[in-house]
Amino acid sequence: MKPFTLIRPADLAAARARVLESPSDRALRAGGIDLIDRMKEGLEAPAELVELRSIEGEPAMRALTAEGGGWQIGALVTLAEVAAAEGLGEAFAALREAASSAATPAIRNAATVGGNLLQRPRCWYFRHADLACLKKGGKTCLAITGENKFHAILGGGPSFIVHPSTLACALVALDAQVEIRGEAARTIGIAELFVSPKQDPQREHSLAPGEVLVRATLPAAGAGQRSGYAAVKEKQSHDWPLAEVAVRLSLEAGTMKDVRVVLGHVAPIPWRSREAEAALEGKPPGEALFAEAARAALWEARPLRDNAYKVPLAQGLLREVLHRVAGVPLPE
């Protein structure tokens, strides 16, 4: 890794201005987990890292507070802080469970909400400095004919990466919005933050140069809202999910309302399954219905050579989360 200078600006405007002076040679840093990894791997070599944690006068970036029945979660809040936020309750449990599942305790104490959402893919072809994959300006996604055990089965092409963020799946299920600060502030639905390879194979998010993610906002929970998240990994410690699921729903008079179903680590973006939602919406929860919804969620799956196992894996994981969130005992 090449030497670099750490810059500690006094405020967000100064941080943005510093990066915009030379965007190819300077990078914003919060927890720095993924950024430092990319520098070690030889993918990036910025001469300056502009430290966001040193800025003052931006309480929204550090907030983790209930507000108007919803929540404000700053981009500099750590995953450990989110995991410990018992006040999120049953309505927003999916976010707390997602944060708790990420990486290791040491990483969760350093990694931030903003960094987790904006990290780059963990595909081994992308991470190899000597390989010219599509995401680095090459002609093709090397996973198509290479080793693709961990790659996308939904929404893939021309790149088959899976989105790496642990929090993204839960935040999409919870209809979060994100505030972005650039020349002007703007707020968008979190699904708009993510860019699919069909839109641009070399990008994963829609931030313009110099824009900074400030916070995520969870809207007020509806009556009877509950949510949940789960992931399956090859090993539990410091591993990336093979598949993950986040579900949000409200139970009213024995029927499910406002259902959201989002799958993670099976697509290049957090994958909202409107087909599964339609199968569940307005119906009483039950084992047969959950199995139908799981089939609907994966009907578009187009596995590569080595990752067809993700189809039954994601289906089973979705059934398990639906049973738990809806309070229906799992079959023995």
C-alpha positions in Angstrom: 0.0 0.0 0.0 1.3 3.4 -1.0 1.8 6.1 1.7 -1.0 8.6 2.1 -1.7 11.8 4.0 -4.7 11.9 6.4 -6.6 15.3 6.2 -8.9 16.3 9.1 -11.2 19.1 7.8 -13.2 21.2 10.2 -16.5 20.8 8.5 -18.3 19.0 5.7 -18.0 21.8 3.2 -14.2 21.7 3.6 -14.2 17.9 3.3 -16.2 18.1 0.0 -14.1 20.9 -1.4 -10.8 19.1 -0.6 -12.0 16.0 -2.5 -13.4 17.9 -5.5 -10.1 19.7 -6.0 -8.6 16.3 -7.1 -11.2 13.5 -7.1 -8.9 10.9 -8.6 -6.3 11.4 -5.9 -8.3 12.0 -2.8 -11.0 9.9 -1.0 -13.4 10.4 1.8 -12.9 8.2 4.8 -15.2 7.3 7.6 -14.6 3.8 9.2 -12.3 3.1 6.3 -12.8 -0.7 6.4 -13.4 -1.3 2.7 -11.3 1.7 1.5 -8.2 0.4 3.3 -8.9 -3.1 1.9 -9.0 -1.7 -1.6 -5.8 0.2 -1.0 -4.0 -2.9 0.3 -5.3 -4.8 -2.7 -3.8 -2.3 -5.1 -7.1 -1.2 -6.5 -6.8 2.4 -5.4 -3.9 4.6 -4.3 -5.2 8.0 -3.1 -2.6 10.4 -1.9 -5.0 11.9 0.6 -7.7 10.5 2.8 -10.2 13.1 4.0 -11.4 12.1 7.4 -15.1 12.5 7.9 -15.1 11.6 11.6 -13.2 14.8 12.4 -15.9 17.2 11.1 -17.9 19.3 13.4 -21.4 20.9 13.2 -23.1 17.9 11.5 -25.1 16.2 14.3 -27.2 14.4 11.7 -24.2 12.3 10.7 -23.9 10.9 14.2 -27.6 10.7 15.3 -29.2 7.5 16.2 -32.5 8.8 17.5 -36.2 8.0 17.4 -38.2 10.8 15.7 -41.9 11.0 14.9 -42.4 7.3 15.2 -39.4 6.6 12.9 -35.7 6.8 13.3 -32.8 9.0 12.2 -29.5 7.1 11.6 -26.4 9.1 10.8 -23.9 7.9 8.2 -21.1 8.0 10.9 -23.0 5.7 13.3 -21.2 2.4 13.7 -22.7 -1.0 13.0 -22.1 -1.8 16.7 -24.3 1.1 17.7 -27.1 0.1 15.5 -26.9 -3.5 16.7 -27.1 -2.3 20.3 -30.1 0.0 19.6 -32.9 -2.0 21.5 -35.2 1.0 21.0 -35.6 0.0 17.3 -38.0 -2.6 18.7 -40.0 -5.2 16.7 -41.0 -2.7 14.0 -37.4 -2.1 12.9 -35.8 -5.3 14.2 -34.6 -6.2 10.7 -32.0 -3.3 10.8 -30.7 -4.2 14.2 -30.4 -7.9 13.2 -28.6 -7.1 10.0 -26.1 -4.9 11.8 -25.5 -7.6 14.4 -24.8 -10.2 11.7 -22.1 -8.2 9.9 -18.4 -9.2 10.1 -16.8 -9.4 13.6 -17.3 -7.3 16.7 -14.0 -5.5 16.1 -15.1 -4.5 12.5 -18.7 -3.5 13.7 -17.1 -1.1 16.2 -15.3 0.7 13.3 -17.5 0.2 10.3 -20.1 3.0 9.7 -23.6 3.0 8.2 -22.5 5.1 5.3 -19.4 3.0 4.6 -21.5 -0.2 4.7 -24.0 1.1 2.2 -21.3 2.5 -0.2 -18.7 -0.3 -0.1 -17.6 -1.9 -3.3 -18.2 -5.5 -4.4 -16.2 -8.3 -2.9 -16.0 -10.3 -6.1 -12.6 -12.0 -6.3 -12.2 -10.9 -10.0 -12.8 -7.3 -9.1 -10.5 -7.5 -6.1 -7.6 -8.9 -8.1 -5.5 -5.9 -9.2 -4.1 -7.8 -12.2 -7.4 -8.8 -13.7 -9.3 -6.5 -16.1 -12.9 -7.4 -15.3 -15.9 -5.5 -16.6 -16.2 -3.4 -13.4 -12.6 -2.1 -13.9 -13.0 -1.3 -17.6 -12.5 -4.7 -19.1 -14.6 -6.2 -21.8 -16.6 -8.8 -19.9 -17.6 -10.1 -16.4 -15.0 -12.8 -15.7 -17.5 -14.6 -13.4 -19.6 -15.7 -16.4 -17.1 -18.4 -17.4 -15.0 -18.5 -14.3 -15.7 -19.4 -10.7 -19.1 -18.1 -9.8 -20.2 -19.8 -6.7 -20.9 -16.6 -4.9 -22.3 -14.5 -7.7 -25.7 -13.2 -8.7 -28.7 -15.4 -9.7 -31.2 -12.5 -10.0 -30.8 -9.3 -12.1 -27.3 -10.2 -13.3 -25.7 -9.0 -16.5 -23.6 -7.6 -17.9 -21.9 -7.9 -14.4 -22.8 -10.6 -12.0 -21.5 -9.2 -8.7 -23.7 -9.3 -5.6 -24.3 -6.2 -3.6 -22.1 -6.4 -0.5 -23.9 -4.2 2.0 -25.4 -5.9 5.0 -27.7 -3.0 5.9 -29.0 -2.3 2.4 -31.4 -5.3 2.3 -33.0 -4.3 5.7 -33.2 -0.6 4.8 -34.9 -1.2 1.5 -37.4 -3.4 3.3 -38.1 -0.6 5.8 -38.6 2.0 3.0 -35.8 4.1 4.3 -34.8 7.4 2.7 -31.3 8.8 2.5 -30.1 12.4 2.7 -27.2 13.4 0.4 -25.2 16.6 0.7 -23.6 18.1 -2.4 -23.9 21.5 -3.9 -27.4 21.2 -2.5 -29.1 18.7 -0.2 -31.3 16.0 -1.7 -33.3 13.2 -0.2 -34.1 10.0 -2.2 -35.6 6.6 -1.5 -32.8 4.3 -0.6 -33.5 2.0 -3.6 -32.5 5.0 -5.8 -29.1 5.0 -4.2 -28.1 1.8 -5.8 -27.1 1.5 -9.5 -27.5 -1.8 -11.3 -24.9 -3.0 -13.8 -27.5 -2.7 -16.5 -27.4 1.1 -15.8 -23.7 1.3 -15.4 -21.5 -1.8 -14.9 -18.7 0.3 -13.3 -20.8 1.9 -10.5 -22.8 0.6 -7.6 -24.3 3.9 -6.2 -25.7 7.1 -7.6 -23.6 9.7 -5.6 -22.0 12.3 -7.8 -18.3 13.3 -7.1 -18.1 15.2 -3.9 -21.5 14.2 -2.6 -21.7 12.8 0.9 -24.3 10.4 2.4 -25.4 12.2 5.6 -28.1 9.9 7.1 -30.8 7.4 6.6 -34.4 8.0 7.8 -36.8 5.3 8.7 -40.5 6.4 8.3 -42.9 6.0 11.1 -43.9 2.4 11.7 -47.5 1.5 10.8 -49.8 -0.2 13.3 -48.7 -3.7 14.0 -45.5 -3.4 12.0 -42.8 -6.0 12.6 -39.7 -6.9 10.6 -36.9 -9.4 10.6 -33.6 -10.3 8.8 -31.5 -13.4 8.5 -28.5 -14.5 6.5 -26.8 -17.8 5.7 -23.0 -18.0 5.6 -20.5 -20.7 5.0 -19.0 -19.9 8.4 -20.5 -17.6 11.0 -17.4 -15.6 11.8 -16.1 -12.8 9.5 -17.8 -14.2 6.3 -20.0 -12.8 3.6 -23.6 -14.1 3.3 -24.5 -16.6 0.6 -28.0 -15.2 0.8 -29.9 -12.9 3.1 -33.6 -11.9 3.5 -35.3 -8.9 5.1 -39.1 -8.8 5.6 -41.4 -6.1 6.9 -45.1 -6.5 7.4 -48.0 -5.4 9.5 -50.6 -7.8 11.0 -54.1 -6.4 11.0 -57.1 -8.6 12.0 -55.1 -11.7 11.1 -54.0 -10.6 7.7 -50.7 -9.3 6.4 -50.5 -5.7 5.1 -47.8 -3.4 3.7 -45.5 -6.4 3.0 -42.0 -5.9 1.9 -39.7 -8.7 0.8 -36.0 -8.0 0.0 -33.3 -10.5 -0.9 -29.6 -9.8 -0.5 -26.4 -11.3 -1.9 -28.3 -12.9 -4.8 -28.3 -9.8 -7.1 -26.2 -6.8 -8.0 -28.6 -4.6 -6.0 -30.8 -5.3 -3.0 -33.5 -7.3 -4.7 -37.1 -6.4 -3.8 -39.5 -9.2 -4.8 -42.8 -7.6 -5.7 -44.0 -11.1 -6.8 -43.5 -12.5 -3.2 -45.1 -9.3 -1.8 -48.2 -9.8 -4.0 -48.5 -13.4 -3.0 -48.6 -12.4 0.7 -50.4 -9.0 0.7 -53.9 -9.1 2.3 -53.8 -12.8 3.3 -53.5 -14.6 6.6 -50.1 -16.0 7.3 -49.5 -19.7 6.9 -47.0 -22.4 5.9 -48.4 -23.1 2.5 -48.6 -19.4 1.6 -45.0 -18.8 2.7 -43.9 -21.6 0.5 -45.8 -20.1 -2.4 -44.2 -16.7 -1.7 -40.7 -18.2 -1.6 -41.3 -19.8 -5.0 -42.5 -16.5 -6.4 -39.5 -14.6 -5.0 -37.0 -16.8 -7.0 -39.0 -17.5 -10.2 -36.8 -15.1 -12.2 -33.5 -16.7 -11.0 -31.0 -17.5 -13.7 -28.1 -19.3 -12.0 -24.6 -19.5 -13.4 -22.7 -22.8 -13.5 -21.8 -23.0 -9.8 -24.5 -21.1 -7.9 -27.8 -22.8 -8.5 -27.8 -23.8 -4.8 -28.7 -20.2 -4.0 -32.2 -20.8 -5.3 -33.4 -23.3 -2.6 -31.2 -21.6 -0.1 -32.9 -18.2 -0.5 -36.3 -19.8 -0.7 -35.8 -21.6 2.6 -34.3 -18.5 4.3 -37.4 -16.5 3.2 -39.8 -19.1 4.6 -37.9 -19.0 7.9 -38.0 -15.2 8.2 -41.7 -15.1 7.3 -42.5 -17.7 9.9 -40.6 -15.8 12.5 -41.9 -12.3 11.7 -45.5 -13.4 11.3 -45.4 -15.5 14.5 -46.2 -18.8 12.8 -44.3 -21.7 14.3 -42.0 -23.5 11.9 -43.1 -27.0 10.9 -41.3 -29.8 12.7 
